[in-house]
Amino acid sequence: SQVLDTRDVQVFKVTVNGQDAQFAFGEKHSFKGTPLEITFPNELRRGQEAIVEISFESSPQSSALQWFTPEQTSGKKHPFLFSQCQVESI
C-alpha cells in the first residue's frame, strides 16, 4: 500500500497499473491534512514500477496545490498543476 497526504481534495477513483485500487482516508490532522491510503490490487516485486493514477477534484482551500494558467507555461496551451510538498520520513 501507499500513503499520501491530501488537503481539501475529493478523490473519485484510483488505479494502479491500469487496475482499480481501493483507497480510504485516515484521520484528518490540523497541519498535515488527511492521509490517503491506497491499497494496490496486486503485490509488487522489489524494484517493480507502478503507475498510480488518481482522479480527484481540488478546491480553493487545497493549499498544497497550485496552478499555472496556460499563459504561464512554456507551451502556453494547457494549465499546469504542481505541489511544493515534500516527502516526509517516518
N, C-alpha and C positions, 0 to 999 in steps of 0.2 A: 504494500500500500504506500501511498504518498500523501503527505500532509502539507497544505499550502495555507498561507494567511490570506484572508479576504477582509474587506471592509465595505459594507453597504453595496454589495452586488447581489443580484439574483442569478443563480445557476440553474439552467434548464436541463442540460444534458452533458455527459462526459463520456468520451470514447478513448480507448487505449488501443493503439494499432488497429483502428477501424472497428473495434468491437465495443458495444455498450459496456460501461463500467458503472458500478454502484458508487454513490457518494453520499456523504452526510456531513452536516455542520456540527461542530462541537460547541462548547460553551463560549459565549462572547466575552472577550477581555476588553477592558476600557481603553487601553492604548495599543494593543496588538491587533484588534479586530476579532474576527471569528475564524477558527481553523476549519478548513475544508479537507476532509479525509476521503481520498479516492482509493477504492479497492480495485486492484487490477483483475480483469476477468480471467487471466491465465498467469501462471507462475513464470517469472522471468529468470533466465540464466544469468549468472555473473557476467557482466560486460555486454549483455544484450541491450540494444537501444529500444526505447519505447517512445512512440509519438502520442502525446496526450493532447486531446482537443477538448476545450471547454466552451460550451455555448452559454453565454452569460449576458446580462444587461447591467450596465453601470448606472450611477446616478450622480448628480452634482455633489453629493456627500461622500462619494468614493475618493477620499483624499489621497490614496496611494496611486491612483490612476490619473494620468494627464494626457491631453490630446494636442497634437499639432493640427492645424487646419491644412487643407491641401496646399494652400499658398505658402505655408511654412516648410514644406517638404521639398526635396531636390527635384522630384518628378512633377510636382505641382498638380497631381491628378487625384490623389487619394489622401484622406486624413491618416494620421499615424498615432497609435496608442502606445504609451510607454509607462513604465513604472520605475521609480527611483528606490524601490525597496531592495534590501539585501538579504541574503541567506543568513539565517540565524543558527549558530551552532548550539547544540544542547549538550 
